[in-house]
Amino acid sequence: MKTYVKTASAMAIGLTAASGAWADGHAQSWDMPMAYAATNYHSEHGVIFADKVREYTDGAIDITVHPGGSLFGGGDIKRAIQTGQVPIGERFMSAHANEAPLLAWDNLPFLATTYEDNAKLWEAARDTVNAQLADLNLVALYTCPWPGQGFYFNKEVASSADTQGIKFRSYNSATATFAEELGMIPVQIEAAELSQALATGVASAFISSGSTGYDRKVWEHLSHYYKVNAWLPRNYVMVNTQVWDGLDDDVRAGLQKAADETAASCAAKSAELSNFYFDELAKNGMTVEDAGPDFLAELEAIGAKMTAEWLETAGADGQAILDAYKAN
């Protein structure tokens, strides 16, 4: 695991935030950046979490949620928390896989493709992931899954013969790998920038859940969605380690209670919305269907290769996650 080395100034910021938050007995205001639109269920649950935190900490912590990358862009949120610019925030966990390969545990194609199996995979991964995050100066308070990932295109796609040269929006190393294996050109684009990228031709395809397509009204630019259910990735709400360690025990317990309840509610909402998103895409003119057998077979072969490569980079910790999951 990679160890995150804090600068002296960053440490000072984190410790100052920790000591000022509760030692004087006054409520501390926390800014919580989130990358997705205010109407997305992840962001809505950020607000639910904030409300629960106020209640369960008796007002010791007052969290203001900043959705849609309005405070920090998605790619900057983790760093802002690590260095103490903000105490808390949310990010797509596998977005950090380039820095810590283990954090791609939830992007292993076709391993855990139901909500039940995804929950089992998180239970198998939780302790190992938390140890990795500790090395990054982070504490995960809760995680929440997206619906299964499928492919968006602006034309009918039956196999990789139809995907050559397409500019493909990627959001992490796994999606970039899928693009390259299918002969496409990966372009790193944050969710908040997706609509503009599609409108200007920077990208014309991507893999994501129905949620992203619905939030960004991609039917204005794309015509087809192929259900693949390759994986159910997770967002996570994280807090700076120094801030967390500086909390009074009662305040920390209140935060964790709020986190546990929000995690359960958010996962249930994700499952509830999964088919709703498909219906909305179809209602707005998109063709929504299962991937054809030839395309799916290619994807499964790519997925097996990606899992093998992940095990090489994640090492014994990665293998331990898979072993624990399969033993359940």
C-alpha positions in Angstrom: 0.0 0.0 0.0 1.1 3.5 -0.8 1.7 5.8 2.2 0.5 9.3 1.9 3.1 11.8 3.2 1.6 15.0 4.5 3.4 18.3 4.3 4.0 20.2 7.5 1.6 22.9 6.4 -1.2 20.4 5.5 -0.8 18.7 8.8 -1.1 22.0 10.6 -4.3 22.8 8.7 -5.8 19.5 9.6 -4.8 19.7 13.2 -6.1 23.3 13.5 -9.4 22.2 12.0 -9.6 19.3 14.4 -8.9 21.3 17.5 -11.2 24.1 16.6 -14.1 22.0 15.7 -15.1 20.9 19.2 -12.6 21.9 21.9 -14.3 25.3 22.4 -17.7 23.7 22.7 -19.1 25.6 19.7 -20.6 24.1 16.6 -18.2 23.6 13.8 -19.3 24.4 10.2 -18.0 21.8 7.7 -18.1 22.3 3.9 -18.7 19.0 2.1 -17.9 19.0 -1.7 -19.6 16.5 -3.9 -19.1 15.9 -7.6 -22.6 15.1 -8.8 -25.7 17.2 -9.5 -27.9 18.3 -6.6 -30.8 16.2 -7.9 -28.7 13.0 -8.0 -29.5 10.6 -5.3 -25.9 10.6 -4.0 -26.0 14.3 -3.5 -29.5 14.1 -2.0 -28.2 11.6 0.5 -25.3 13.9 1.3 -28.0 16.3 2.5 -29.7 13.6 4.4 -26.4 12.7 6.0 -25.8 16.3 7.0 -29.2 16.5 8.6 -28.5 13.3 10.6 -25.1 14.5 11.7 -26.6 17.7 13.1 -29.2 15.6 15.0 -26.8 12.9 16.3 -24.1 15.2 17.3 -26.5 17.6 19.1 -25.4 20.3 16.7 -21.7 20.0 17.3 -21.1 19.6 13.5 -23.0 21.6 10.9 -22.3 20.3 7.4 -23.1 22.3 4.3 -23.2 20.2 1.1 -21.8 21.6 -2.1 -23.0 19.4 -5.0 -22.1 19.4 -8.7 -18.4 20.2 -8.2 -19.3 23.7 -7.2 -16.7 24.0 -4.4 -14.0 21.6 -5.7 -14.1 19.7 -9.0 -14.5 16.0 -8.7 -10.8 15.4 -9.4 -9.8 17.8 -6.7 -12.0 16.6 -3.8 -9.8 13.9 -2.4 -6.7 16.1 -2.3 -8.7 18.9 -0.7 -9.6 16.6 2.2 -6.2 15.0 2.5 -4.6 18.4 2.9 -7.2 19.8 5.2 -8.7 22.4 2.9 -12.1 20.8 3.8 -12.7 18.2 6.4 -15.1 16.0 4.5 -16.3 15.2 1.0 -17.4 12.6 -1.5 -15.7 11.0 -4.5 -15.9 8.0 -6.8 -13.7 5.5 -5.0 -12.1 3.9 -8.1 -11.2 7.4 -9.4 -8.1 6.9 -7.1 -7.0 3.6 -8.6 -4.1 5.1 -10.4 -2.7 6.2 -7.1 -3.8 3.1 -5.1 -4.7 0.1 -7.4 -6.6 -1.6 -4.6 -9.3 1.0 -4.8 -10.5 -0.5 -8.1 -11.9 -3.4 -6.1 -15.5 -2.4 -7.1 -14.7 -2.2 -10.9 -13.9 -5.8 -11.5 -16.2 -6.7 -14.5 -18.9 -9.2 -14.0 -17.8 -10.2 -10.5 -20.6 -8.8 -8.4 -23.4 -7.7 -10.7 -26.4 -7.6 -8.2 -26.9 -5.3 -5.3 -26.8 -8.2 -2.9 -23.5 -9.4 -4.3 -22.1 -5.9 -4.4 -22.9 -5.5 -0.7 -21.1 -8.8 0.0 -18.1 -7.6 -2.0 -17.9 -4.4 0.0 -18.1 -6.4 3.3 -15.2 -8.5 2.0 -13.2 -5.4 0.9 -14.1 -3.0 3.8 -11.2 -3.6 6.2 -8.5 -3.8 3.5 -9.9 -0.7 1.8 -10.0 1.2 5.1 -6.3 0.3 5.7 -5.4 1.6 2.3 -7.4 4.8 2.9 -5.6 5.3 6.2 -2.3 5.4 4.3 -3.9 8.2 2.2 -4.8 10.2 5.3 -8.5 9.4 4.9 -11.3 7.7 6.8 -14.3 6.3 4.9 -17.6 7.1 6.7 -19.9 5.4 4.2 -20.1 4.1 0.7 -23.1 3.9 -1.7 -23.4 2.0 -5.0 -24.4 3.2 -8.4 -26.7 1.0 -10.5 -24.9 -1.4 -12.9 -22.8 0.1 -15.6 -23.8 -0.1 -19.3 -22.7 1.5 -22.6 -24.0 4.7 -24.2 -23.5 5.2 -28.0 -24.8 7.3 -30.7 -25.4 4.4 -33.0 -26.2 0.7 -33.0 -23.3 -1.4 -31.7 -23.2 -5.2 -32.2 -19.5 -5.8 -31.6 -16.1 -4.1 -31.4 -16.2 -3.7 -35.2 -18.6 -0.9 -34.5 -16.6 0.9 -31.9 -13.3 1.6 -33.6 -12.0 5.2 -33.2 -14.9 6.4 -31.1 -14.0 9.1 -28.5 -15.0 7.5 -25.2 -15.5 9.4 -22.0 -13.6 7.6 -19.2 -13.8 8.2 -15.5 -11.1 5.9 -14.2 -8.5 3.4 -15.3 -11.0 0.6 -15.7 -13.2 2.5 -18.1 -10.1 3.7 -20.0 -9.0 0.1 -20.4 -12.4 -1.0 -21.7 -12.2 1.8 -24.3 -8.8 0.8 -25.5 -9.6 -2.9 -25.7 -12.6 -2.0 -27.9 -10.5 0.2 -30.2 -11.9 3.5 -28.8 -10.0 6.6 -27.6 -10.4 7.3 -23.9 -10.9 10.9 -22.8 -11.0 11.7 -19.1 -14.1 13.7 -18.4 -15.8 14.5 -15.1 -19.6 14.0 -14.7 -20.2 17.7 -14.4 -18.5 18.3 -17.8 -20.2 15.4 -19.6 -23.0 17.3 -21.3 -20.6 19.9 -22.8 -18.3 17.1 -23.9 -21.1 15.3 -25.8 -22.4 18.5 -27.3 -19.0 19.6 -28.6 -17.9 16.1 -29.8 -15.1 15.7 -27.3 -16.7 12.4 -26.5 -19.6 10.4 -28.2 -19.8 7.3 -26.0 -19.3 6.3 -22.4 -20.0 3.6 -19.8 -22.0 4.5 -16.8 -25.3 3.8 -15.0 -28.7 4.9 -16.2 -28.4 7.6 -13.5 -25.7 9.6 -15.3 -27.6 9.5 -18.6 -30.8 10.7 -16.9 -29.0 13.4 -14.9 -27.2 14.7 -18.0 -30.2 14.3 -20.5 -27.9 12.4 -22.8 -30.8 11.6 -25.1 -30.1 15.1 -26.5 -26.8 13.7 -28.0 -26.9 9.9 -27.9 -29.3 7.2 -29.3 -28.5 3.8 -27.7 -28.0 2.4 -24.2 -26.8 -1.2 -23.9 -27.5 -2.9 -20.6 -24.3 -4.7 -19.5 -24.4 -4.5 -15.7 -20.6 -4.8 -15.7 -20.1 -3.6 -12.2 -21.8 -1.5 -9.5 -19.2 1.1 -8.5 -19.3 3.0 -5.3 -19.0 6.6 -4.2 -17.6 7.2 -0.7 -17.9 10.0 1.8 -14.5 10.5 3.5 -13.1 12.6 6.2 -9.5 13.9 7.0 -7.8 11.5 9.4 -6.6 14.3 11.8 -10.1 15.8 11.9 -11.6 12.3 12.6 -9.0 11.5 15.3 -9.6 14.8 17.0 -13.3 14.3 17.5 -14.8 13.6 20.9 -15.9 10.0 21.2 -19.6 11.0 21.4 -19.3 13.2 18.3 -17.5 10.5 16.4 -20.2 8.0 17.3 -22.9 10.4 16.1 -21.1 10.9 12.8 -20.8 7.1 12.3 -24.4 6.5 13.2 -25.5 9.0 10.6 -23.1 7.5 8.1 -24.4 3.9 8.7 -28.0 4.9 8.3 -27.3 7.0 5.2 -25.4 4.2 3.6 -28.4 1.8 4.0 -30.8 4.4 2.7 -28.6 5.4 -0.3 -28.1 1.8 -1.4 -31.9 1.2 -1.2 -32.5 4.3 -3.3 -30.0 3.2 -5.9 -31.8 -0.1 -6.3 -35.2 1.6 -6.4 -34.1 3.9 -9.2 -32.3 1.4 -11.4 -35.2 0.5 -13.7 -36.7 4.0 -13.4 -33.6 5.4 -15.2 -34.0 2.9 -18.0 -37.6 3.8 -18.4 -36.8 7.5 -18.6 -34.0 7.0 -21.2 -36.5 5.1 -23.3 -39.3 7.6 -22.7 -37.0 10.3 -24.1 -36.3 8.4 -27.3 -33.2 6.3 -26.6 -33.1 2.6 -27.6 -32.5 0.7 -24.3 -31.7 -2.9 -24.7 -29.4 -5.7 -23.5 -26.0 -5.9 -25.2 -26.0 -8.5 -28.0 -24.2 -11.9 -27.6 -21.1 -11.0 -29.6 -20.6 -7.7 -27.9 -21.2 -9.2 -24.4 -18.8 -12.1 -25.1 -16.1 -9.5 -26.0 -16.8 -7.5 -22.9 -16.6 -10.6 -20.7 -13.2 -11.6 -22.2 -11.9 -8.0 -21.6 -13.3 -8.2 -18.0 -11.4 -11.4 -17.2 -8.2 -9.8 -18.5 -8.8 -6.7 -16.4 -9.4 -8.7 -13.2 -6.1 -10.6 -13.8 -4.2 -7.4 -14.3 -5.8 -5.9 -11.2 -4.6 -8.8 -9.1 -1.1 -8.2 -10.4 -1.2 -4.6 -9.2 -3.2 -5.0 -6.0 -1.2 -8.0 -4.9 -2.0 -10.1 -1.9 -4.5 -7.6 -0.6 -6.5 -7.8 -3.8 -6.5 -11.6 -3.7 -7.6 -11.5 -0.1 -10.7 -9.5 -1.1 -11.6 -11.9 -3.8 -11.0 -14.9 -1.5 -13.2 -13.4 1.2 -15.9 -12.6 -1.3 -16.0 -16.0 -2.8 -16.0 -17.7 0.6 -19.3 -15.9 1.5 
